[in-house]
């Protein structure tokens, strides 16, 4: 699946761009932490394409600076209505248990990001097991590629996670060296990849424009 990320401050611009993304994406990610008022209701009412809501705190590379309790309360409003909700790997067990008990069809993604490095294979595999142990429906593990071999370690994870853990995993690397992994992961067992609408609207370093990504997929299939 291809997920297009929308990271905007203005709600009207975010809605317009989400509507454009919905025409090309399998899933539209609404980065609520980008909005001056992180309210999900308008997107739930107007976008029919499956929605993924993320309210990323600063500790995980996002823009949200408010109290953790308030952040999770906003995300909880989407349970049972959104297709996906992204929760960080380090959210407390009590919050994970609360979300799991109230999801009502919403799939939970347990996510972890390494913004400056790619750890060893042993560390990465342990982190995937930690993500699964949250009870989430699928995991997301993204690192920063400093060398080509970093890409190989991360791209090996989705198939390993499916075979050994029966756990769907989103896995690719960020940065210039990691751009290829956003395409390759779809052919190596990755559950989903992330794209942007245009090059200048990247929500993370190395995101490819959705049109470019879909053209490359068409050439390879």
C-alpha positions in Angstrom: 0.0 0.0 0.0 1.0 3.6 -0.6 0.3 6.1 2.2 0.6 9.9 1.4 1.5 12.0 4.3 -0.1 15.4 4.8 1.8 17.8 7.1 0.3 21.3 7.0 -0.4 24.1 9.6 -3.6 25.5 8.0 -6.6 23.2 8.3 -8.1 24.3 4.9 -4.9 23.7 3.1 -4.5 20.3 4.8 -8.0 19.3 3.8 -7.4 20.4 0.2 -4.2 18.5 0.0 -5.7 15.4 1.7 -8.4 15.4 -0.9 -5.8 15.5 -3.7 -3.8 12.7 -2.0 -7.0 10.6 -1.7 -7.2 10.3 -5.5 -3.8 8.6 -5.7 -3.1 6.9 -2.3 -4.4 3.7 -0.7 -4.1 5.5 2.7 -3.8 9.2 3.6 -1.8 10.0 6.7 -3.0 13.2 8.5 -0.1 14.5 10.6 -2.2 16.3 13.2 1.0 17.6 14.9 1.5 19.9 11.9 -1.9 21.6 12.4 -2.3 24.7 14.6 -5.4 23.1 15.9 -4.9 19.3 15.7 -8.6 18.3 15.2 -9.4 15.2 13.2 -13.1 15.6 12.8 -13.0 17.6 9.5 -10.9 14.9 7.8 -13.2 12.1 9.0 -16.2 13.9 7.6 -14.8 14.7 4.2 -12.2 12.1 3.1 -13.5 8.7 2.1 -10.1 7.1 1.4 -8.8 5.2 4.5 -7.2 7.7 6.9 -4.2 7.2 9.2 -3.9 9.7 12.1 -0.6 10.6 13.6 0.1 13.2 16.3 3.8 12.9 16.6 5.5 14.3 19.7 8.9 16.1 19.5 10.7 13.1 21.1 9.8 11.1 17.9 10.6 13.8 15.4 7.1 15.5 15.4 5.9 19.0 16.2 3.6 18.3 19.1 4.7 20.0 22.4 1.6 19.6 24.6 0.9 17.2 27.5 1.0 13.5 26.6 -2.5 13.0 28.1 -4.0 15.6 25.8 -2.2 14.2 22.8 -3.5 10.8 23.2 -7.0 12.0 24.0 -7.1 13.7 20.5 -6.0 10.5 18.9 -8.6 8.5 20.8 -11.3 10.5 19.1 -10.5 8.7 15.9 -10.8 5.2 17.2 -13.6 3.2 15.5 -13.7 5.8 12.6 -10.1 6.0 11.2 -8.6 3.1 9.4 -5.3 3.4 11.3 -3.9 5.2 14.3 -0.1 5.5 14.9 1.1 5.2 18.4 4.8 5.5 19.4 6.6 2.5 20.8 7.3 4.3 24.1 3.7 5.2 24.9 2.9 3.9 28.4 1.4 0.4 28.8 -1.8 1.9 30.3 -2.4 4.0 27.2 -1.7 1.1 24.9 -4.2 -1.1 26.8 -6.8 1.7 26.6 -6.4 2.1 22.9 -6.5 -1.6 22.3 -9.8 -2.0 24.2 -11.4 0.9 22.3 -10.1 0.5 18.7 -13.4 -1.0 17.3 -12.0 -1.8 13.9 -9.2 0.8 13.8 -5.8 -0.8 13.2 -3.1 0.4 15.6 0.5 0.9 14.3 3.3 0.8 16.8 6.1 3.0 15.5 9.7 3.7 16.2 12.1 6.0 14.4 15.9 6.3 14.5 16.6 9.8 13.0 20.4 9.7 12.8 21.4 6.0 12.4 20.6 2.4 11.7 21.3 0.1 14.6 22.6 -3.4 14.4 20.5 -6.3 13.1 20.2 -7.6 16.7 18.9 -4.3 18.0 16.5 -3.9 15.1 15.0 -7.4 15.5 14.6 -6.8 19.2 12.8 -3.5 18.5 10.4 -5.3 16.1 9.6 -7.8 18.9 9.0 -4.9 21.2 6.6 -3.4 18.7 4.7 -6.6 18.4 4.5 -6.9 22.2 2.5 -3.7 22.4 -0.4 -5.6 20.9 -0.5 -3.4 17.8 -1.9 -4.8 14.5 1.3 -3.8 12.7 4.6 -2.1 13.3 6.6 0.7 11.7 10.3 0.8 12.1 12.2 3.5 10.2 15.9 4.4 10.5 18.3 6.8 8.8 20.6 5.3 6.3 24.3 6.3 6.5 25.6 3.6 4.3 24.1 1.1 1.7 24.4 -1.8 4.1 22.0 0.0 6.4 19.3 -0.3 3.7 19.9 -4.1 3.5 19.5 -4.6 7.3 16.2 -2.7 7.3 14.8 -4.2 4.2 15.3 -7.7 5.5 13.0 -7.1 8.5 9.5 -7.3 7.0 9.9 -10.9 5.7 11.6 -11.9 8.9 8.8 -10.3 11.0 6.1 -12.2 9.0 7.8 -15.5 9.1 9.1 -15.5 12.6 6.5 -13.3 14.4 3.4 -13.3 12.1 3.6 -9.5 12.4 3.1 -7.1 9.4 5.8 -4.5 9.4 6.4 -1.2 7.7 10.2 -0.8 7.3 12.4 1.5 5.2 15.1 4.1 5.7 15.2 7.9 5.6 17.7 10.2 4.0 19.2 10.4 0.4 20.6 6.8 0.6 17.3 5.5 1.8 15.0 6.8 -1.0 15.3 3.5 -2.9 14.0 1.6 0.1 10.7 3.4 0.0 10.1 1.6 -3.3 12.0 -1.6 -2.6 10.1 -2.4 0.6 6.9 -3.0 -1.3 8.6 -5.9 -3.2 10.2 -7.3 0.0 7.2 -7.8 2.3 6.8 -4.3 3.6 3.2 -3.6 4.7 3.2 0.0 3.5 5.3 2.8 2.2 5.0 6.6 2.7 5.1 9.2 0.0 4.5 13.0 -0.3 2.3 14.9 -2.8 5.3 16.9 -4.2 9.0 16.9 -3.5 8.8 20.2 -1.5 6.1 18.8 0.8 8.1 16.0 2.3 7.0 15.0 5.8 10.2 13.1 6.3 13.7 13.1 4.6 13.7 11.0 1.5 10.0 10.8 0.8 9.2 10.4 -2.9 6.4 12.2 -4.7 3.4 9.8 -5.0 3.2 10.2 -8.8 6.9 9.3 -9.1 6.5 6.3 -6.8 3.5 5.0 -8.7 5.2 5.4 -12.1 8.2 3.4 -10.8 5.9 0.7 -9.5 4.1 0.5 -12.9 7.4 0.1 -14.7 8.5 -2.8 -12.4 5.3 -4.7 -12.2 
